[in-house]
Amino acid sequence: MLSLRNALEQLSRVDPFFNKLYILSSLKEHETQIFGEHIAKHCTFADYVEGRLTVVCDDFIWANEIRMLKRKLRKRILEMCKIEVRDILTKVELR
């Protein structure tokens, strides 16, 4: 029996919608390791389109922190998830 993750991985090879879901689920699975525990409390992966990853933060301070860490985050994502990210965009949703 296929696990949900394996099924999603297979579908991601043939359908862009499932590819996006697969990428986001992989990122969310490693969110704390990629961001670090403290930042992960304030930021989350929200969207991935054509190599551009959108991160939603709960404050402008955290969005700025993500912008400063872009290079390091892209490297961690590539190492942990095998996903190539060309750019990281930030969005703030105040809570």
N, CA, C and O atoms as CSV, one atom per row, in Angstrom:
chain,resi,resn,atom,element,x,y,z
A,1,MET,N,N,0.838,-1.184,0.000
A,1,MET,CA,C,0.000,0.000,0.000
A,1,MET,C,C,0.885,1.251,0.000
A,1,MET,O,O,1.835,1.355,0.776
A,2,LEU,N,N,0.561,2.180,-0.870
A,2,LEU,CA,C,1.322,3.422,-0.961
A,2,LEU,C,C,1.005,4.346,0.206
A,2,LEU,O,O,-0.150,4.502,0.603
A,3,SER,N,N,2.047,4.951,0.740
A,3,SER,CA,C,1.798,5.976,1.746
A,3,SER,C,C,1.333,7.238,1.020
A,3,SER,O,O,1.542,7.391,-0.183
A,4,LEU,N,N,0.714,8.116,1.756
A,4,LEU,CA,C,0.247,9.374,1.167
A,4,LEU,C,C,1.413,10.141,0.562
A,4,LEU,O,O,1.289,10.719,-0.517
A,5,ARG,N,N,2.536,10.146,1.251
A,5,ARG,CA,C,3.720,10.861,0.759
A,5,ARG,C,C,4.211,10.260,-0.560
A,5,ARG,O,O,4.531,10.996,-1.494
A,6,ASN,N,N,4.271,8.938,-0.641
A,6,ASN,CA,C,4.718,8.284,-1.874
A,6,ASN,C,C,3.753,8.542,-3.023
A,6,ASN,O,O,4.174,8.777,-4.156
A,7,ALA,N,N,2.463,8.499,-2.728
A,7,ALA,CA,C,1.460,8.779,-3.761
A,7,ALA,C,C,1.600,10.212,-4.261
A,7,ALA,O,O,1.536,10.466,-5.464
A,8,LEU,N,N,1.787,11.137,-3.340
A,8,LEU,CA,C,1.952,12.543,-3.713
A,8,LEU,C,C,3.219,12.741,-4.540
A,8,LEU,O,O,3.233,13.523,-5.491
A,9,GLU,N,N,4.282,12.027,-4.170
A,9,GLU,CA,C,5.530,12.115,-4.927
A,9,GLU,C,C,5.333,11.626,-6.361
A,9,GLU,O,O,5.827,12.248,-7.301
A,10,GLN,N,N,4.621,10.522,-6.532
A,10,GLN,CA,C,4.378,9.997,-7.878
A,10,GLN,C,C,3.506,10.947,-8.698
A,10,GLN,O,O,3.776,11.185,-9.875
A,11,LEU,N,N,2.471,11.480,-8.080
A,11,LEU,CA,C,1.598,12.433,-8.782
A,11,LEU,C,C,2.344,13.719,-9.133
A,11,LEU,O,O,2.052,14.354,-10.147
A,12,SER,N,N,3.305,14.099,-8.294
A,12,SER,CA,C,4.038,15.353,-8.521
A,12,SER,C,C,4.848,15.324,-9.813
A,12,SER,O,O,5.186,16.370,-10.369
A,13,ARG,N,N,5.151,14.135,-10.278
A,13,ARG,CA,C,5.939,14.009,-11.514
A,13,ARG,C,C,5.122,14.292,-12.766
A,13,ARG,O,O,5.682,14.575,-13.825
A,14,VAL,N,N,3.791,14.218,-12.649
A,14,VAL,CA,C,2.953,14.380,-13.840
A,14,VAL,C,C,2.003,15.572,-13.782
A,14,VAL,O,O,1.419,15.944,-14.800
A,15,ASP,N,N,1.841,16.172,-12.614
A,15,ASP,CA,C,0.870,17.262,-12.481
A,15,ASP,C,C,1.462,18.404,-11.659
A,15,ASP,O,O,1.866,18.193,-10.515
A,16,PRO,N,N,1.517,19.610,-12.225
A,16,PRO,CA,C,2.096,20.757,-11.510
A,16,PRO,C,C,1.426,21.049,-10.164
A,16,PRO,O,O,2.095,21.460,-9.216
A,17,PHE,N,N,0.114,20.840,-10.078
A,17,PHE,CA,C,-0.586,21.081,-8.814
A,17,PHE,C,C,-0.044,20.169,-7.713
A,17,PHE,O,O,0.235,20.623,-6.603
A,18,PHE,N,N,0.102,18.881,-8.030
A,18,PHE,CA,C,0.612,17.938,-7.042
A,18,PHE,C,C,2.096,18.160,-6.775
A,18,PHE,O,O,2.575,17.888,-5.674
A,19,ASN,N,N,2.826,18.649,-7.770
A,19,ASN,CA,C,4.232,18.984,-7.564
A,19,ASN,C,C,4.361,20.074,-6.504
A,19,ASN,O,O,5.204,19.990,-5.611
A,20,LYS,N,N,3.523,21.088,-6.612
A,20,LYS,CA,C,3.530,22.179,-5.629
A,20,LYS,C,C,3.180,21.648,-4.236
A,20,LYS,O,O,3.828,22.014,-3.255
A,21,LEU,N,N,2.162,20.791,-4.141
A,21,LEU,CA,C,1.789,20.198,-2.849
A,21,LEU,C,C,2.928,19.368,-2.268
A,21,LEU,O,O,3.198,19.419,-1.068
A,22,TYR,N,N,3.586,18.612,-3.122
A,22,TYR,CA,C,4.700,17.777,-2.672
A,22,TYR,C,C,5.837,18.644,-2.135
A,22,TYR,O,O,6.401,18.352,-1.081
A,23,ILE,N,N,6.168,19.697,-2.855
A,23,ILE,CA,C,7.244,20.593,-2.424
A,23,ILE,C,C,6.896,21.246,-1.093
A,23,ILE,O,O,7.718,21.260,-0.176
A,24,LEU,N,N,5.689,21.785,-0.980
A,24,LEU,CA,C,5.289,22.445,0.268
A,24,LEU,C,C,5.231,21.457,1.435
A,24,LEU,O,O,5.605,21.806,2.555
A,25,SER,N,N,4.770,20.234,1.186
A,25,SER,CA,C,4.726,19.254,2.281
A,25,SER,C,C,6.139,18.866,2.717
A,25,SER,O,O,6.388,18.671,3.906
A,26,SER,N,N,7.060,18.755,1.765
A,26,SER,CA,C,8.456,18.457,2.107
A,26,SER,C,C,9.064,19.582,2.932
A,26,SER,O,O,9.769,19.336,3.911
A,27,LEU,N,N,8.787,20.817,2.530
A,27,LEU,CA,C,9.319,21.965,3.268
A,27,LEU,C,C,8.736,22.033,4.675
A,27,LEU,O,O,9.464,22.254,5.643
A,28,LYS,N,N,7.436,21.845,4.786
A,28,LYS,CA,C,6.791,21.914,6.107
A,28,LYS,C,C,7.281,20.799,7.031
A,28,LYS,O,O,7.375,20.987,8.244
A,29,GLU,N,N,7.588,19.653,6.456
A,29,GLU,CA,C,8.105,18.539,7.247
A,29,GLU,C,C,9.442,18.896,7.911
A,29,GLU,O,O,9.743,18.419,9.004
A,30,HIS,N,N,10.229,19.730,7.249
A,30,HIS,CA,C,11.553,20.112,7.754
A,30,HIS,C,C,11.614,21.568,8.223
A,30,HIS,O,O,12.701,22.120,8.393
A,31,GLU,N,N,10.476,22.177,8.429
A,31,GLU,CA,C,10.403,23.612,8.730
A,31,GLU,C,C,11.282,24.020,9.921
A,31,GLU,O,O,12.038,24.986,9.826
A,32,THR,N,N,11.188,23.304,11.020
A,32,THR,CA,C,11.958,23.669,12.210
A,32,THR,C,C,13.456,23.535,11.967
A,32,THR,O,O,14.234,24.372,12.426
A,33,GLN,N,N,13.864,22.496,11.253
A,33,GLN,CA,C,15.289,22.320,10.963
A,33,GLN,C,C,15.791,23.388,9.995
A,33,GLN,O,O,16.930,23.839,10.115
A,34,ILE,N,N,14.968,23.793,9.051
A,34,ILE,CA,C,15.385,24.792,8.064
A,34,ILE,C,C,15.468,26.175,8.698
A,34,ILE,O,O,16.474,26.869,8.553
A,35,PHE,N,N,14.417,26.572,9.398
A,35,PHE,CA,C,14.376,27.910,9.999
A,35,PHE,C,C,15.152,27.999,11.309
A,35,PHE,O,O,15.731,29.039,11.622
A,36,GLY,N,N,15.162,26.933,12.055
A,36,GLY,CA,C,15.607,26.985,13.439
A,36,GLY,C,C,14.358,27.113,14.298
A,36,GLY,O,O,13.350,27.674,13.867
A,37,GLU,N,N,14.433,26.592,15.508
A,37,GLU,CA,C,13.250,26.510,16.365
A,37,GLU,C,C,12.611,27.871,16.640
A,37,GLU,O,O,11.388,27.999,16.608
A,38,HIS,N,N,13.424,28.875,16.906
A,38,HIS,CA,C,12.887,30.188,17.279
A,38,HIS,C,C,12.159,30.866,16.110
A,38,HIS,O,O,11.051,31.374,16.279
A,39,ILE,N,N,12.778,30.872,14.937
A,39,ILE,CA,C,12.166,31.517,13.767
A,39,ILE,C,C,10.920,30.750,13.326
A,39,ILE,O,O,9.942,31.355,12.886
A,40,ALA,N,N,10.951,29.423,13.441
A,40,ALA,CA,C,9.810,28.597,13.015
A,40,ALA,C,C,8.535,28.916,13.793
A,40,ALA,O,O,7.435,28.630,13.319
A,41,LYS,N,N,8.670,29.500,14.969
A,41,LYS,CA,C,7.487,29.898,15.744
A,41,LYS,C,C,6.789,31.112,15.129
A,41,LYS,O,O,5.628,31.387,15.432
A,42,HIS,N,N,7.504,31.836,14.263
A,42,HIS,CA,C,6.990,33.087,13.711
A,42,HIS,C,C,6.831,33.083,12.192
A,42,HIS,O,O,6.241,34.005,11.630
A,43,CYS,N,N,7.354,32.055,11.524
A,43,CYS,CA,C,7.339,32.019,10.056
A,43,CYS,C,C,6.938,30.631,9.563
A,43,CYS,O,O,7.185,29.624,10.227
A,44,THR,N,N,6.317,30.599,8.389
A,44,THR,CA,C,5.933,29.319,7.785
A,44,THR,C,C,6.019,29.410,6.261
A,44,THR,O,O,5.885,30.489,5.683
A,45,PHE,N,N,6.242,28.273,5.626
A,45,PHE,CA,C,6.254,28.221,4.170
A,45,PHE,C,C,4.823,28.303,3.675
A,45,PHE,O,O,3.952,27.589,4.171
A,46,ALA,N,N,4.572,29.170,2.697
A,46,ALA,CA,C,3.198,29.399,2.252
A,46,ALA,C,C,2.956,29.048,0.790
A,46,ALA,O,O,1.876,28.567,0.446
A,47,ASP,N,N,3.938,29.277,-0.076
A,47,ASP,CA,C,3.700,29.052,-1.500
A,47,ASP,C,C,5.025,28.797,-2.205
A,47,ASP,O,O,6.081,29.229,-1.744
A,48,TYR,N,N,4.953,28.094,-3.322
A,48,TYR,CA,C,6.122,27.823,-4.151
A,48,TYR,C,C,5.671,27.864,-5.600
A,48,TYR,O,O,4.864,27.041,-6.031
A,49,VAL,N,N,6.197,28.826,-6.351
A,49,VAL,CA,C,5.838,28.982,-7.760
A,49,VAL,C,C,7.109,29.256,-8.557
A,49,VAL,O,O,7.802,30.246,-8.323
A,50,GLU,N,N,7.401,28.368,-9.495
A,50,GLU,CA,C,8.527,28.531,-10.418
A,50,GLU,C,C,9.825,28.908,-9.705
A,50,GLU,O,O,10.524,29.834,-10.116
A,51,GLY,N,N,10.133,28.185,-8.641
A,51,GLY,CA,C,11.385,28.410,-7.932
A,51,GLY,C,C,11.358,29.517,-6.898
A,51,GLY,O,O,12.347,29.750,-6.205
A,52,ARG,N,N,10.232,30.197,-6.793
A,52,ARG,CA,C,10.100,31.273,-5.800
A,52,ARG,C,C,9.289,30.761,-4.613
A,52,ARG,O,O,8.143,30.335,-4.756
A,53,LEU,N,N,9.904,30.814,-3.460
A,53,LEU,CA,C,9.277,30.353,-2.230
A,53,LEU,C,C,8.776,31.552,-1.432
A,53,LEU,O,O,9.521,32.503,-1.200
A,54,THR,N,N,7.523,31.504,-1.017
A,54,THR,CA,C,6.960,32.568,-0.188
A,54,THR,C,C,6.888,32.092,1.251
A,54,THR,O,O,6.385,31.008,1.548
A,55,VAL,N,N,7.406,32.933,2.135
A,55,VAL,CA,C,7.389,32.662,3.567
A,55,VAL,C,C,6.509,33.716,4.224
A,55,VAL,O,O,6.691,34.912,4.000
A,56,VAL,N,N,5.557,33.271,5.034
A,56,VAL,CA,C,4.686,34.191,5.767
A,56,VAL,C,C,5.206,34.303,7.193
A,56,VAL,O,O,5.468,33.302,7.859
A,57,CYS,N,N,5.350,35.552,7.646
A,57,CYS,CA,C,5.845,35.831,8.993
A,57,CYS,C,C,4.795,36.624,9.757
A,57,CYS,O,O,3.963,37.307,9.161
A,58,ASP,N,N,4.841,36.528,11.078
A,58,ASP,CA,C,3.838,37.218,11.889
A,58,ASP,C,C,4.252,38.631,12.298
A,58,ASP,O,O,3.525,39.304,13.028
A,59,ASP,N,N,5.419,39.083,11.829
A,59,ASP,CA,C,5.880,40.428,12.156
A,59,ASP,C,C,6.945,40.845,11.141
A,59,ASP,O,O,7.621,40.000,10.555
A,60,PHE,N,N,7.084,42.143,10.943
A,60,PHE,CA,C,8.079,42.659,10.000
A,60,PHE,C,C,9.502,42.302,10.422
A,60,PHE,O,O,10.378,42.131,9.574
A,61,ILE,N,N,9.731,42.191,11.714
A,61,ILE,CA,C,11.064,41.840,12.212
A,61,ILE,C,C,11.476,40.466,11.695
A,61,ILE,O,O,12.612,40.278,11.261
A,62,TRP,N,N,10.554,39.508,11.743
A,62,TRP,CA,C,10.864,38.153,11.288
A,62,TRP,C,C,11.004,38.098,9.773
A,62,TRP,O,O,11.824,37.341,9.255
A,63,ALA,N,N,10.223,38.881,9.066
A,63,ALA,CA,C,10.355,38.946,7.602
A,63,ALA,C,C,11.741,39.469,7.232
A,63,ALA,O,O,12.368,38.972,6.297
A,64,ASN,N,N,12.213,40.463,7.961
A,64,ASN,CA,C,13.549,41.004,7.719
A,64,ASN,C,C,14.617,39.952,8.026
A,64,ASN,O,O,15.607,39.839,7.303
A,65,GLU,N,N,14.418,39.195,9.084
A,65,GLU,CA,C,15.356,38.120,9.441
A,65,GLU,C,C,15.438,37.088,8.311
A,65,GLU,O,O,16.527,36.632,7.963
A,66,ILE,N,N,14.301,36.725,7.748
A,66,ILE,CA,C,14.275,35.777,6.622
A,66,ILE,C,C,15.037,36.349,5.433
A,66,ILE,O,O,15.804,35.637,4.786
A,67,ARG,N,N,14.831,37.626,5.144
A,67,ARG,CA,C,15.546,38.254,4.024
A,67,ARG,C,C,17.061,38.203,4.237
A,67,ARG,O,O,17.817,37.983,3.291
A,68,MET,N,N,17.496,38.406,5.475
A,68,MET,CA,C,18.936,38.374,5.759
A,68,MET,C,C,19.502,36.954,5.675
A,68,MET,O,O,20.689,36.776,5.402
A,69,LEU,N,N,18.670,35.959,5.904
A,69,LEU,CA,C,19.113,34.560,5.910
A,69,LEU,C,C,18.851,33.826,4.591
A,69,LEU,O,O,19.043,32.612,4.512
A,70,LYS,N,N,18.420,34.544,3.567
A,70,LYS,CA,C,18.029,33.904,2.297
A,70,LYS,C,C,19.030,32.875,1.793
A,70,LYS,O,O,18.660,31.738,1.501
A,71,ARG,N,N,20.272,33.260,1.692
A,71,ARG,CA,C,21.289,32.366,1.126
A,71,ARG,C,C,21.419,31.091,1.963
A,71,ARG,O,O,21.474,29.986,1.423
A,72,LYS,N,N,21.468,31.257,3.274
A,72,LYS,CA,C,21.599,30.108,4.173
A,72,LYS,C,C,20.362,29.205,4.100
A,72,LYS,O,O,20.485,27.980,4.107
A,73,LEU,N,N,19.184,29.807,4.031
A,73,LEU,CA,C,17.945,29.030,3.953
A,73,LEU,C,C,17.865,28.249,2.643
A,73,LEU,O,O,17.471,27.083,2.632
A,74,ARG,N,N,18.242,28.899,1.539
A,74,ARG,CA,C,18.224,28.209,0.245
A,74,ARG,C,C,19.156,26.995,0.268
A,74,ARG,O,O,18.827,25.940,-0.274
A,75,LYS,N,N,20.308,27.154,0.894
A,75,LYS,CA,C,21.270,26.051,0.990
A,75,LYS,C,C,20.698,24.912,1.842
A,75,LYS,O,O,20.802,23.747,1.459
A,76,ARG,N,N,20.099,25.233,2.984
A,76,ARG,CA,C,19.507,24.202,3.849
A,76,ARG,C,C,18.383,23.458,3.130
A,76,ARG,O,O,18.274,22.236,3.231
A,77,ILE,N,N,17.552,24.202,2.406
A,77,ILE,CA,C,16.440,23.583,1.678
A,77,ILE,C,C,16.965,22.609,0.628
A,77,ILE,O,O,16.434,21.509,0.473
A,78,LEU,N,N,17.993,23.010,-0.081
A,78,LEU,CA,C,18.581,22.138,-1.096
A,78,LEU,C,C,19.165,20.879,-0.451
A,78,LEU,O,O,18.981,19.775,-0.962
A,79,GLU,N,N,19.866,21.048,0.668
A,79,GLU,CA,C,20.482,19.906,1.347
A,79,GLU,C,C,19.437,18.967,1.954
A,79,GLU,O,O,19.546,17.749,1.810
A,80,MET,N,N,18.437,19.516,2.623
A,80,MET,CA,C,17.467,18.689,3.350
A,80,MET,C,C,16.343,18.146,2.481
A,80,MET,O,O,15.909,17.007,2.658
A,81,CYS,N,N,15.871,18.960,1.543
A,81,CYS,CA,C,14.673,18.592,0.769
A,81,CYS,C,C,14.955,18.334,-0.700
A,81,CYS,O,O,14.077,17.872,-1.429
A,82,LYS,N,N,16.167,18.626,-1.140
A,82,LYS,CA,C,16.534,18.467,-2.561
A,82,LYS,C,C,15.635,19.319,-3.456
A,82,LYS,O,O,15.249,18.901,-4.548
A,83,ILE,N,N,15.310,20.518,-2.974
A,83,ILE,CA,C,14.458,21.445,-3.718
A,83,ILE,C,C,15.267,22.696,-4.026
A,83,ILE,O,O,15.844,23.314,-3.131
A,84,GLU,N,N,15.303,23.057,-5.296
A,84,GLU,CA,C,16.025,24.253,-5.721
A,84,GLU,C,C,15.113,25.468,-5.581
A,84,GLU,O,O,14.046,25.534,-6.192
A,85,VAL,N,N,15.546,26.416,-4.776
A,85,VAL,CA,C,14.798,27.659,-4.570
A,85,VAL,C,C,15.634,28.794,-5.146
A,85,VAL,O,O,16.766,29.021,-4.718
A,86,ARG,N,N,15.069,29.508,-6.119
A,86,ARG,CA,C,15.785,30.623,-6.737
A,86,ARG,C,C,15.692,31.891,-5.909
A,86,ARG,O,O,16.631,32.686,-5.869
A,87,ASP,N,N,14.549,32.079,-5.245
A,87,ASP,CA,C,14.353,33.286,-4.449
A,87,ASP,C,C,13.376,32.991,-3.317
A,87,ASP,O,O,12.530,32.102,-3.420
A,88,ILE,N,N,13.510,33.744,-2.250
A,88,ILE,CA,C,12.589,33.640,-1.122
A,88,ILE,C,C,11.929,34.995,-0.935
A,88,ILE,O,O,12.593,36.007,-0.710
A,89,LEU,N,N,10.611,34.989,-1.034
A,89,LEU,CA,C,9.825,36.202,-0.842
A,89,LEU,C,C,9.189,36.141,0.538
A,89,LEU,O,O,8.898,35.059,1.047
A,90,THR,N,N,8.976,37.298,1.141
A,90,THR,CA,C,8.337,37.316,2.456
A,90,THR,C,C,7.027,38.080,2.396
A,90,THR,O,O,6.847,39.010,1.610
A,91,LYS,N,N,6.128,37.650,3.254
A,91,LYS,CA,C,4.824,38.285,3.386
A,91,LYS,C,C,4.547,38.362,4.883
A,91,LYS,O,O,4.848,37.427,5.625
A,92,VAL,N,N,3.974,39.476,5.321
A,92,VAL,CA,C,3.681,39.644,6.742
A,92,VAL,C,C,2.179,39.600,6.954
A,92,VAL,O,O,1.419,40.310,6.296
A,93,GLU,N,N,1.770,38.756,7.882
A,93,GLU,CA,C,0.369,38.687,8.304
A,93,GLU,C,C,0.363,38.881,9.807
A,93,GLU,O,O,0.611,37.945,10.567
A,94,LEU,N,N,0.077,40.105,10.231
A,94,LEU,CA,C,0.079,40.423,11.653
A,94,LEU,C,C,-1.036,39.674,12.356
A,94,LEU,O,O,-2.154,39.582,11.848
A,95,ARG,N,N,-0.727,39.142,13.520
A,95,ARG,CA,C,-1.722,38.370,14.285
A,95,ARG,C,C,-2.254,39.185,15.424
A,95,ARG,O,O,-3.100,38.710,16.182
